[in-house]
């Protein structure tokens, strides 16, 4: 069972909102719920949350706007729920920063299972130590546990710092464990999948695209991740020998 957490539900349909609250409280979670995007942001500002369950189809302020605002606050895990079901719509949700996407209608048991999985992934594993990853002579330094990274610029390439999403950090870690080796999308999916039966390999492409945007990598002339057509990806940045 996942750890007890504070969960913010943002769902404008009262019956569904009450049902989700009931199921999540049965799992031991503390729940705050609202049917309005502005109220959701105010609640998050006041109390924070360990995870947000966010419907995209909200009145007044759309869920996409709420998601963007939450991402500006930090990296709280976000489970998006929506009647939008196409691959393009799912990809759009992931690209905006959602940690998972659950299409309506859904079984509440599936939602609680997804919540438990996200909370497990968000909790550092004290049984296994992941060494700091340093790439390209220290140009990129990543702590896989906190997911914080530092990017050193050189006058041409950007510099900065921030935090990767759990999927992005797991993808970089998987590539870094196999420097120079081409990993298939299927193998990378095993590292970033949101559930064991996930076969949605476009998730890998979305994570790579987000990493390139954040870390200043160019698909045409990559310093970090190379696309191998019809196969997958490989890390082209050298991993420093003293980073574990």
Buried (B, 14 or more C-beta within 10 A) or exposed (E): EBEEBEBBBBBBEEEBBEBBBEBBEEBEBBBBBBBBBBBBBEBBEEEEBBBBBBBBBBEEBBBBBBBEBBBEEEBBBBBBBBEBEEEEBBBBBBEBBBBBBBBBEEEBEEBBBBBBBBBEBBEEEEEEEBEEBBBBEEBBBBBBBEBBBBBBEEEEBEEEEEBBBBBBBBBBBBBBBEEEEBBBBEBBBEBBBBEEEEEBBBBBBBBBBBBBEBBBBEEEEBBBBBBEEEEBBBBBBEBBEEBE
